[in-house]
């Protein structure tokens, strides 16, 4: 891992980009970390990285976790059955349980 000040990174930006291919580069201001440079291998990796820091995506994940915790999710087995068959097996089993 390489560390560089904002001023040094600004002056030698290309070199720091190259260094990021070997590992994260931490950018500091007044000795404190303020940013990181990360190499991206392909567009899929960039998309995953951007999604990881997306407030909107985080809100969707948090809402889903809350639904599961409150019992509104589908059972683990039903999810995988649904994923394997491409059908909504989990929703059907939930509807059956409510009808019983």
Phi, psi and omega in degrees: 000133180254149178233137178212148178286159178306314182298316181291320179297319179299317182289323185239043187306312181303319180294322179289324175299315178299317180296329181293342177291339179262348179163167181302146175246122180267128179257131183243154172228125184054037177080000181249138180295133180233345181198169176220142174257128180234133176287146179240125183282325181200177184295326179295319178295319178298317180298316178297319180296314180295321179294324181299332182251011181277120178300324181293315179296319178299320179296319178297314180296318179297318179297319179295317178299319179296320178297317180296315180298326181277000178092006182273358180277181177257153179300150182308311182298319180295322178300310183291326175298317179295317181296321181288324183266343182080007180255167180267061183299324181296318181293322179295318181291326177293319180295320178298316182298320181292326182286333183289000000 
